[in-house]
Amino acid sequence: MQAPRPTFEVDGAAIRKIRMSRGLPIADLARRTGITPSYLSRLETGGRRNMRPPKYTALREALGLPPDSPQLLAHSETDTE
């Protein structure tokens, strides 16, 4: 059996907040990342929470965030302790 592929669990509300603060319509962000507008919409609304590394990296770079930025990542319950 194959091991599951690595993914990043993202915070859709954070993606939307950062995108909007940059003045980017979802279609523009989609073009910059190579990710479809519907996929981005599902991320922002919580319909999808996991991204594979290449898409996550493209999204982070398109939003102008540094490689070590945790801003798009979902916070686990242990983060609040």
Secondary structure, 3 states (H helix, E strand, C coil): CCCCCCCEEECHHHHHHHHHHCCCCHHHHHHHHCCCHHHHHHHHHCCCCEECHHHHHHHHHHCCCCCCCCCCECCCHHHHC
